[in-house]
Amino acid sequence: MVNASTTTPDLTDLAPSAAAIADAGRLVFEARRIRDSLPVEEAARRAVRPGGPPYEELVEKIRAQRAHWPTSTTA
């Protein structure tokens, strides 16, 4: 719907529902779980996209992210 006084569209009816936001969160969580279960090089290979960062940059980014992972302290 377009406001008659301006040409700004009314986007209030396009606001995502709580269920849609929850579904998106689950999807992102599952994608990261799969990516994080792979070796770094395989995760980077699968992440390569046209116009995106090159493979080598993805390897570096994934390694940097994993360097911040907590380590197990249980004996």
VMD Tcl script that builds the backbone (N, CA, C; Angstrom):
set m [mol new atoms 225]
animate dup $m
set s [atomselect $m all]
$s set {name element resname resid chain x y z} {
  {N N MET 1 A 0.847 -1.175 0.000}
  {CA C MET 1 A 0.000 0.000 0.000}
  {C C MET 1 A 0.891 1.236 0.000}
  {N N VAL 2 A 0.496 2.270 -0.739}
  {CA C VAL 2 A 1.275 3.502 -0.816}
  {C C VAL 2 A 0.511 4.616 -0.133}
  {N N ASN 3 A 1.203 5.353 0.708}
  {CA C ASN 3 A 0.622 6.505 1.380}
  {C C ASN 3 A 0.323 7.570 0.323}
  {N N ALA 4 A -0.895 8.114 0.316}
  {CA C ALA 4 A -1.306 9.075 -0.706}
  {C C ALA 4 A -0.507 10.370 -0.652}
  {N N SER 5 A -0.024 10.764 0.536}
  {CA C SER 5 A 0.689 12.033 0.650}
  {C C SER 5 A 2.155 11.923 0.230}
  {N N THR 6 A 2.693 10.734 0.181}
  {CA C THR 6 A 4.068 10.518 -0.261}
  {C C THR 6 A 4.100 9.259 -1.126}
  {N N THR 7 A 5.240 8.950 -1.637}
  {CA C THR 7 A 5.365 7.717 -2.407}
  {C C THR 7 A 6.065 6.628 -1.599}
  {N N THR 8 A 6.127 6.811 -0.289}
  {CA C THR 8 A 6.759 5.820 0.587}
  {C C THR 8 A 5.800 4.657 0.804}
  {N N PRO 9 A 6.230 3.431 0.475}
  {CA C PRO 9 A 5.332 2.296 0.681}
  {C C PRO 9 A 5.131 2.008 2.164}
  {N N ASP 10 A 3.959 1.530 2.503}
  {CA C ASP 10 A 3.638 1.134 3.874}
  {C C ASP 10 A 4.068 -0.317 4.031}
  {N N LEU 11 A 5.127 -0.553 4.789}
  {CA C LEU 11 A 5.678 -1.901 4.926}
  {C C LEU 11 A 5.243 -2.587 6.213}
  {N N THR 12 A 4.329 -2.003 6.958}
  {CA C THR 12 A 3.939 -2.591 8.236}
  {C C THR 12 A 3.339 -3.975 8.072}
  {N N ASP 13 A 2.674 -4.231 6.950}
  {CA C ASP 13 A 2.088 -5.551 6.759}
  {C C ASP 13 A 3.124 -6.587 6.331}
  {N N LEU 14 A 4.347 -6.147 6.122}
  {CA C LEU 14 A 5.416 -7.069 5.736}
  {C C LEU 14 A 6.322 -7.450 6.908}
  {N N ALA 15 A 6.011 -6.972 8.089}
  {CA C ALA 15 A 6.819 -7.288 9.267}
  {C C ALA 15 A 6.780 -8.800 9.507}
  {N N PRO 16 A 7.946 -9.416 9.758}
  {CA C PRO 16 A 7.961 -10.867 9.976}
  {C C PRO 16 A 7.286 -11.249 11.285}
  {N N SER 17 A 6.652 -12.375 11.264}
  {CA C SER 17 A 6.014 -12.870 12.482}
  {C C SER 17 A 7.076 -13.472 13.397}
  {N N ALA 18 A 6.712 -13.667 14.633}
  {CA C ALA 18 A 7.626 -14.291 15.589}
  {C C ALA 18 A 8.005 -15.691 15.117}
  {N N ALA 19 A 7.057 -16.405 14.525}
  {CA C ALA 19 A 7.337 -17.759 14.030}
  {C C ALA 19 A 8.342 -17.716 12.886}
  {N N ALA 20 A 8.213 -16.743 11.995}
  {CA C ALA 20 A 9.149 -16.626 10.872}
  {C C ALA 20 A 10.552 -16.298 11.372}
  {N N ILE 21 A 10.648 -15.448 12.367}
  {CA C ILE 21 A 11.954 -15.095 12.938}
  {C C ILE 21 A 12.567 -16.317 13.617}
  {N N ALA 22 A 11.767 -17.063 14.348}
  {CA C ALA 22 A 12.260 -18.283 15.007}
  {C C ALA 22 A 12.721 -19.303 13.980}
  {N N ASP 23 A 11.963 -19.465 12.899}
  {CA C ASP 23 A 12.351 -20.401 11.837}
  {C C ASP 23 A 13.682 -19.989 11.206}
  {N N ALA 24 A 13.846 -18.698 10.960}
  {CA C ALA 24 A 15.095 -18.209 10.380}
  {C C ALA 24 A 16.263 -18.475 11.324}
  {N N GLY 25 A 16.049 -18.270 12.606}
  {CA C GLY 25 A 17.099 -18.543 13.591}
  {C C GLY 25 A 17.499 -20.005 13.600}
  {N N ARG 26 A 16.520 -20.888 13.539}
  {CA C ARG 26 A 16.818 -22.326 13.500}
  {C C ARG 26 A 17.592 -22.689 12.242}
  {N N LEU 27 A 17.231 -22.068 11.118}
  {CA C LEU 27 A 17.904 -22.356 9.859}
  {C C LEU 27 A 19.376 -21.920 9.922}
  {N N VAL 28 A 19.620 -20.737 10.449}
  {CA C VAL 28 A 20.999 -20.246 10.585}
  {C C VAL 28 A 21.783 -21.143 11.540}
  {N N PHE 29 A 21.167 -21.526 12.646}
  {CA C PHE 29 A 21.831 -22.405 13.612}
  {C C PHE 29 A 22.224 -23.728 12.947}
  {N N GLU 30 A 21.309 -24.329 12.202}
  {CA C GLU 30 A 21.584 -25.617 11.546}
  {C C GLU 30 A 22.675 -25.472 10.493}
  {N N ALA 31 A 22.647 -24.394 9.726}
  {CA C ALA 31 A 23.680 -24.170 8.710}
  {C C ALA 31 A 25.058 -24.029 9.359}
  {N N ARG 32 A 25.139 -23.302 10.452}
  {CA C ARG 32 A 26.423 -23.143 11.148}
  {C C ARG 32 A 26.865 -24.442 11.797}
  {N N ARG 33 A 25.915 -25.223 12.315}
  {CA C ARG 33 A 26.262 -26.514 12.915}
  {C C ARG 33 A 26.900 -27.419 11.867}
  {N N ILE 34 A 26.312 -27.447 10.675}
  {CA C ILE 34 A 26.866 -28.264 9.593}
  {C C ILE 34 A 28.244 -27.739 9.195}
  {N N ARG 35 A 28.338 -26.422 8.968}
  {CA C ARG 35 A 29.623 -25.833 8.572}
  {C C ARG 35 A 30.703 -26.111 9.604}
  {N N ASP 36 A 30.351 -25.964 10.876}
  {CA C ASP 36 A 31.340 -26.110 11.936}
  {C C ASP 36 A 31.739 -27.554 12.184}
  {N N SER 37 A 30.990 -28.501 11.639}
  {CA C SER 37 A 31.348 -29.913 11.783}
  {C C SER 37 A 32.329 -30.355 10.694}
  {N N LEU 38 A 32.558 -29.497 9.710}
  {CA C LEU 38 A 33.436 -29.830 8.580}
  {C C LEU 38 A 34.862 -29.358 8.832}
  {N N PRO 39 A 35.832 -30.001 8.193}
  {CA C PRO 39 A 37.199 -29.452 8.225}
  {C C PRO 39 A 37.190 -28.046 7.614}
  {N N VAL 40 A 38.116 -27.214 8.036}
  {CA C VAL 40 A 38.161 -25.820 7.593}
  {C C VAL 40 A 38.129 -25.709 6.078}
  {N N GLU 41 A 38.960 -26.465 5.391}
  {CA C GLU 41 A 39.055 -26.357 3.938}
  {C C GLU 41 A 37.750 -26.757 3.246}
  {N N GLU 42 A 37.083 -27.782 3.765}
  {CA C GLU 42 A 35.811 -28.210 3.180}
  {C C GLU 42 A 34.729 -27.171 3.432}
  {N N ALA 43 A 34.699 -26.604 4.624}
  {CA C ALA 43 A 33.721 -25.553 4.930}
  {C C ALA 43 A 33.927 -24.357 3.997}
  {N N ALA 44 A 35.176 -23.978 3.767}
  {CA C ALA 44 A 35.477 -22.858 2.866}
  {C C ALA 44 A 35.089 -23.198 1.432}
  {N N ARG 45 A 35.380 -24.408 1.006}
  {CA C ARG 45 A 35.034 -24.817 -0.361}
  {C C ARG 45 A 33.532 -24.709 -0.585}
  {N N ARG 46 A 32.755 -25.149 0.393}
  {CA C ARG 46 A 31.298 -25.098 0.260}
  {C C ARG 46 A 30.754 -23.675 0.340}
  {N N ALA 47 A 31.509 -22.776 0.945}
  {CA C ALA 47 A 31.052 -21.398 1.122}
  {C C ALA 47 A 31.368 -20.497 -0.070}
  {N N VAL 48 A 32.195 -20.951 -0.987}
  {CA C VAL 48 A 32.574 -20.125 -2.135}
  {C C VAL 48 A 31.339 -19.837 -2.994}
  {N N ARG 49 A 31.139 -18.563 -3.321}
  {CA C ARG 49 A 30.014 -18.123 -4.147}
  {C C ARG 49 A 30.519 -17.107 -5.164}
  {N N PRO 50 A 29.930 -17.069 -6.360}
  {CA C PRO 50 A 30.316 -16.042 -7.342}
  {C C PRO 50 A 30.167 -14.640 -6.747}
  {N N GLY 51 A 31.177 -13.840 -6.896}
  {CA C GLY 51 A 31.152 -12.481 -6.372}
  {C C GLY 51 A 31.496 -12.381 -4.896}
  {N N GLY 52 A 31.652 -13.521 -4.235}
  {CA C GLY 52 A 31.981 -13.531 -2.812}
  {C C GLY 52 A 33.480 -13.560 -2.598}
  {N N PRO 53 A 33.873 -13.671 -1.338}
  {CA C PRO 53 A 35.307 -13.722 -1.039}
  {C C PRO 53 A 35.943 -14.971 -1.650}
  {N N PRO 54 A 37.218 -14.896 -2.006}
  {CA C PRO 54 A 37.900 -16.064 -2.559}
  {C C PRO 54 A 38.097 -17.154 -1.496}
  {N N TYR 55 A 38.331 -18.352 -1.962}
  {CA C TYR 55 A 38.513 -19.524 -1.111}
  {C C TYR 55 A 39.526 -19.256 -0.003}
  {N N GLU 56 A 40.678 -18.705 -0.341}
  {CA C GLU 56 A 41.745 -18.486 0.633}
  {C C GLU 56 A 41.291 -17.555 1.758}
  {N N GLU 57 A 40.511 -16.533 1.409}
  {CA C GLU 57 A 40.008 -15.607 2.421}
  {C C GLU 57 A 39.000 -16.304 3.330}
  {N N LEU 58 A 38.170 -17.158 2.760}
  {CA C LEU 58 A 37.207 -17.903 3.564}
  {C C LEU 58 A 37.917 -18.837 4.539}
  {N N VAL 59 A 38.977 -19.492 4.081}
  {CA C VAL 59 A 39.749 -20.363 4.970}
  {C C VAL 59 A 40.273 -19.551 6.155}
  {N N GLU 60 A 40.834 -18.387 5.875}
  {CA C GLU 60 A 41.357 -17.533 6.950}
  {C C GLU 60 A 40.256 -17.114 7.922}
  {N N LYS 61 A 39.099 -16.709 7.391}
  {CA C LYS 61 A 37.995 -16.267 8.246}
  {C C LYS 61 A 37.488 -17.401 9.129}
  {N N ILE 62 A 37.332 -18.576 8.546}
  {CA C ILE 62 A 36.833 -19.711 9.326}
  {C C ILE 62 A 37.842 -20.097 10.401}
  {N N ARG 63 A 39.125 -20.110 10.058}
  {CA C ARG 63 A 40.153 -20.413 11.059}
  {C C ARG 63 A 40.138 -19.392 12.190}
  {N N ALA 64 A 39.980 -18.114 11.841}
  {CA C ALA 64 A 39.950 -17.059 12.861}
  {C C ALA 64 A 38.731 -17.230 13.772}
  {N N GLN 65 A 37.579 -17.565 13.194}
  {CA C GLN 65 A 36.386 -17.788 14.012}
  {C C GLN 65 A 36.600 -18.972 14.948}
  {N N ARG 66 A 37.162 -20.040 14.433}
  {CA C ARG 66 A 37.353 -21.238 15.248}
  {C C ARG 66 A 38.424 -21.044 16.317}
  {N N ALA 67 A 39.332 -20.113 16.107}
  {CA C ALA 67 A 40.367 -19.841 17.108}
  {C C ALA 67 A 39.743 -19.277 18.383}
  {N N HIS 68 A 38.549 -18.693 18.267}
  {CA C HIS 68 A 37.873 -18.110 19.422}
  {C C HIS 68 A 36.923 -19.083 20.098}
  {N N TRP 69 A 36.835 -20.285 19.600}
  {CA C TRP 69 A 35.965 -21.289 20.212}
  {C C TRP 69 A 36.488 -21.647 21.593}
  {N N PRO 70 A 35.593 -21.875 22.520}
  {CA C PRO 70 A 36.052 -22.327 23.846}
  {C C PRO 70 A 36.657 -23.728 23.738}
  {N N THR 71 A 37.628 -23.977 24.556}
  {CA C THR 71 A 38.225 -25.321 24.575}
  {C C THR 71 A 37.681 -26.077 25.773}
  {N N SER 72 A 37.640 -27.365 25.654}
  {CA C SER 72 A 37.125 -28.193 26.731}
  {C C SER 72 A 38.120 -28.186 27.880}
  {N N THR 73 A 37.606 -28.014 29.098}
  {CA C THR 73 A 38.465 -28.030 30.279}
  {C C THR 73 A 38.161 -29.233 31.157}
  {N N THR 74 A 37.327 -30.139 30.649}
  {CA C THR 74 A 36.998 -31.337 31.452}
  {C C THR 74 A 38.109 -32.358 31.316}
  {N N ALA 75 A 38.406 -33.022 32.413}
  {CA C ALA 75 A 39.498 -34.015 32.390}
  {C C ALA 75 A 38.928 -35.414 32.454}
}
mol reanalyze $m
mol bondsrecalc $m
mol representation Tube
mol addrep $m
